[in-house]
Structures are given as structure tokens and as C-alpha cells.
Amino acid sequence: MTPTAADASLAIGFRVKSGYAIAIVIGGRAKAPAAVARHIVELSDPDVASTKQPYHSGVGEAEEDQREIARRVKIVTRVAAKSVAALLDSCDVPASRIRAALVVGSVIDPASVGNPHIRAHANEGRLFRTVLEDALTAHRVKSSVVVEKQLAAAARRQLACSEAEIKRTLAGFGKILGSPWRTEEKAAATAGWMALHPEP
């Protein structure tokens, strides 16, 4: 996965989900990006099912036991750190040459949500986003966050490309990386491409 001497960096775009993230590694330069790899980054422990939704006690129910939540969050933090370290190690370039961008569903403050079940989802969204950010920061990888609903407009503006040009490039990435190539993968790839061309 080593880039050529002409490459400025690698970038990783993440689509953060509940308990994991889809990561697309993009190389080259913003005007000539290249799809490099696709990964699933575990942010929860597959052997501890409750860590996938640590703020839930069951379907449609919020967890009220703060000690249990703290136990799950500790596991999530440990798994995220291990997963990110493995991902960055696979890139074969110094972390200082890697940028990252995270696509998330929302950045709402959970404290502003009245419904306990919806608040649990908001807490989980914030948790998985922040443990991923913290794990990247620990390796000195700079990252940014964009809400998925704002991604298309942000990409057009930042990349100075039309929607059609972006779609063509993403389709090319999909041919290289193969299936699955769903909305989530496209979002992660878009974010990775944008990270090659950071805001001034």
C-alpha cells in the first residue's frame, strides 16, 4: 500500500456506524485520487454484544445502569484503539502523512434530546465518533468530521467538482475495490478524497 514518491499523503475516509466504521483508503492527490483499500474497523467487541449499542439495555430501551455503561465504554475505547492502530500499520506510511475524515449521521448533543431511547442513540453516535477521533489523534493523524446530509455539498465545494464528476470518480473507486459498494462506502470514499484536499 506504499504510495509513489509523487504522492503527498494517504487519506482515510470513515463512515461511522454503531459498533464499527467502514474505512476507505485513498491515495494520490486530490486532482488524481486513487482507491487503495477498504477495511471494516471494529469499534465494539464482537464477543460482547452489548458494546455495539452500549447505551441500550434492550430493543427500544435505554440502559440506566451507569456502571454497566462505563464498562462497555471502556471496552469500546480499547477496541477502537487497537483497530485504528492495525489500520494505520497496514498503510505502510508514517502517520504524519495520513489525514482522515469521518462521516457521521449527526453531531447532536445527547443532552438536548428528551426521549431516552433517541438519547441513547445520540450517545452512541457521539461515543463511536469520539473514540475513533481519539484513536487517530493518539497516532497524530489529523481528522475532521462531516454530517452525512452535508457531505455532497461540502464535497462539491471543497473539491471544486460537479456532482457528475464526483459520481464518476466514486464509480471508478468501486470498480477497483469491488463489492460491496453501497452508500456507506461511497460516503467514506468521498470523505477520504476530501481529506486529500483539506480546507485552507
Secondary structure, DSSP 8 states (H G I E B T S, - for coil): ----TT---EEEEEEE-SSEEEEEEEEEETTEEEEEEEEEEE-S-TT-GGGSSTTEEETTEE---HHHHHHHHHHHHHHHHHHHHHHHHHT-S-GGGEEEEEEES----GGG--SHHHHHHHHHHHHHHHHHHHHHHHTT-EEEEEEHHHHHHHHHHHHT--HHHHHHHHHHHHHHH-S---HHHHHHHHHHHHHTS---
